[in-house]
């Protein structure tokens, strides 16, 4: 767990930068918690790790804090496995929020996470060449932040390309409170309800190709 600093007087302090977790093996218990939590860390790097969860609250979890976002963070080349369903419906194998310019690429997210990848409050970020299989709900969920639900379209101008999503319980990709995003060349297949891509009624100006 990495958290941004807190000033005793309550004044904003810059969060830690460039924290890295690489080439590690992390086993997560079935207790309520995260396999990994970075809060208010700018420019984090999570690369080449193996995470295995027996039913945790969330998996690889990156979010802002009161003073700092998650800008420029990278989650690349990890294997993230759930052997039992995760607990929180809005979280998932990878949970990212509160930033811009993030890269989520070349990860394998396997097993019954509630969402394989769960996104909110994110802009101008890249999701590519991820393989997601077996989510309880969606392989990739772009959904509103329940704590900041007044924002009409908080997931904006992201690119989702060349991902492979299969065997999710509700569908491949969900776009909700999401505008001006591009979905390009994704392979979406084998969903019980038969829905590869779902655009919620409060989305707009998204581009879907292939």
C-alpha positions in Angstrom: 0.0 0.0 0.0 1.3 3.5 -0.9 -0.5 6.6 0.2 0.2 10.3 -0.5 1.5 12.3 2.5 -0.8 14.2 4.8 0.2 17.5 6.4 -0.7 17.8 10.1 -2.2 21.2 9.4 -4.3 19.8 6.6 -2.5 21.7 3.8 -2.1 20.0 0.4 1.1 18.1 -0.1 2.4 16.6 -3.3 1.9 12.9 -3.5 4.7 10.4 -4.0 6.0 10.0 -7.5 7.3 7.1 -9.6 6.6 4.4 -7.1 7.2 1.0 -8.7 6.1 -2.6 -8.0 7.8 -5.0 -10.5 8.5 -8.7 -11.0 6.8 -9.7 -7.7 4.4 -12.5 -6.7 1.5 -11.3 -4.5 -1.0 -13.7 -2.9 -4.2 -12.0 -1.7 -6.3 -13.6 1.0 -10.1 -13.8 1.0 -10.4 -11.0 3.6 -11.7 -7.6 2.6 -8.7 -5.8 1.1 -6.7 -5.2 -2.0 -4.0 -7.1 -3.6 -2.3 -3.7 -4.2 -3.4 -0.2 -3.4 -1.7 3.0 -4.6 -3.6 6.2 -3.5 -2.4 9.6 -4.7 0.7 8.2 -6.4 1.6 10.0 -9.6 3.6 8.1 -12.3 3.3 4.7 -10.6 4.6 1.6 -12.5 3.1 -1.8 -11.9 4.8 -4.2 -14.3 5.5 -7.9 -14.7 3.9 -9.1 -11.5 1.7 -12.1 -10.7 -1.3 -11.5 -8.4 -3.6 -14.2 -7.2 -6.7 -13.5 -5.1 -8.9 -15.9 -3.2 -11.8 -13.4 -3.2 -10.5 -10.0 -2.1 -12.3 -6.7 -2.1 -10.4 -5.5 -5.2 -7.2 -6.4 -7.1 -4.6 -3.9 -8.5 -6.2 -0.7 -7.3 -5.0 2.8 -8.2 -6.9 5.9 -7.1 -6.3 9.5 -6.2 -6.5 10.9 -2.7 -7.5 14.4 -1.4 -4.5 16.1 -2.9 -3.1 14.0 -5.8 -4.4 12.0 -8.8 -2.9 9.1 -10.6 -1.6 10.9 -13.8 0.9 9.0 -15.9 0.6 5.7 -14.1 1.3 2.4 -16.0 -0.1 -1.1 -15.4 1.7 -3.4 -17.8 2.4 -7.1 -18.4 0.8 -8.4 -15.2 -1.1 -11.6 -14.6 -4.0 -11.0 -12.2 -6.0 -14.1 -11.2 -9.1 -14.6 -9.1 -9.7 -18.1 -7.8 -13.0 -17.0 -6.1 -15.3 -14.0 -6.9 -14.1 -10.7 -5.7 -16.4 -8.7 -3.3 -17.0 -5.1 -4.4 -19.3 -4.8 -7.5 -17.7 -1.6 -8.8 -14.1 -2.8 -8.4 -12.2 -5.5 -10.2 -8.9 -7.2 -11.2 -7.6 -3.8 -12.2 -9.3 -0.7 -10.7 -8.1 2.8 -12.0 -9.6 6.2 -11.4 -8.8 9.9 -10.8 -6.3 10.7 -13.4 -5.2 11.2 -17.0 -2.5 9.8 -19.3 -2.6 6.3 -17.7 -1.5 3.2 -19.7 -3.1 -0.2 -19.0 -1.6 -2.7 -21.4 -0.6 -6.3 -22.0 -2.2 -7.6 -18.8 -4.0 -10.9 -18.3 -7.0 -10.6 -15.9 -8.5 -14.1 -15.4 -11.2 -15.5 -13.2 -14.3 -14.2 -11.5 -13.4 -10.7 -10.7 -16.6 -8.6 -10.5 -15.2 -6.6 -13.4 -11.9 -7.5 -15.1 -11.0 -3.9 -15.5 -13.1 -1.2 -13.7 -12.6 2.5 -14.6 -14.0 5.8 -13.4 -13.0 9.5 -13.5 -10.3 8.9 -16.1 -9.3 10.8 -19.2 -6.9 10.5 -22.2 -5.7 7.1 -21.1 -4.9 4.0 -23.1 -6.2 0.4 -22.7 -4.6 -2.0 -25.2 -3.7 -5.6 -25.7 -5.2 -6.8 -22.4 -6.8 -10.2 -22.2 -9.8 -10.5 -19.8 -11.6 -13.7 -19.2 -14.3 -14.9 -16.8 -15.5 -11.7 -15.1 -18.7 -11.9 -13.1 -20.1 -8.8 -14.9 -17.9 -7.0 -17.6 -14.5 -7.5 -19.0 -14.1 -3.7 -19.1 -16.4 -1.4 -17.2 -16.4 2.4 -17.8 -18.9 3.4 -15.1 -19.7 6.3 -12.9 -18.0 6.9 -9.6 -20.7 6.4 -6.9 -18.9 9.0 -4.7 -18.9 11.7 -7.3 -22.1 10.8 -9.2 -23.0 14.4 -10.1 -20.4 14.5 -12.9 -22.3 13.9 -16.1 -19.5 12.3 -18.2 -16.4 11.7 -16.1 -14.7 9.1 -18.4 -13.5 11.0 -21.4 -11.2 10.8 -24.5 -9.7 7.4 -23.7 -8.6 4.8 -26.2 -9.5 1.1 -25.9 -7.9 -1.0 -28.7 -6.9 -4.5 -29.5 -8.1 -6.0 -26.3 -9.5 -9.6 -26.0 -12.5 -10.1 -23.7 -14.4 -13.3 -23.3 -16.7 -15.3 -21.0 -17.9 -12.4 -18.9 -21.3 -12.8 -17.2 -23.0 -9.5 -18.4 -21.0 -8.6 -21.5 -17.7 -7.5 -22.9 -17.5 -3.7 -22.4 -19.8 -1.3 -20.6 -19.7 2.4 -21.4 -21.6 4.4 -18.8 -21.0 8.1 -18.0 -18.4 7.9 -20.8 -18.0 10.3 -23.7 -15.5 10.9 -26.5 -13.9 7.6 -26.1 -12.6 5.4 -29.0 -13.1 1.6 -29.0 -11.0 0.2 -31.8 -10.4 -3.4 -33.0 -11.4 -5.2 -29.8 -12.2 -9.0 -29.8 -15.4 -9.5 -27.8 -16.9 -13.0 -27.6 -18.6 -15.8 -25.7 -21.0 -13.9 -23.4 -24.1 -15.6 -22.0 -26.4 -12.6 -22.7 -24.8 -12.1 -26.1 -23.8 -8.5 -25.6 -20.3 -7.5 -26.7 -20.5 -3.7 -26.3 -23.1 -1.8 -24.1 -23.5 1.9 -24.4 -25.6 3.3 -21.5 -28.1 6.0 -22.2 -25.9 8.8 -20.6 -23.0 8.3 -23.0 -22.3 10.2 -26.2 -19.8 10.9 -29.0 -18.0 7.6 -28.5 -16.5 5.9 -31.6 -16.7 2.2 -32.0 -14.9 0.5 -34.9 -14.5 -3.3 -35.5 
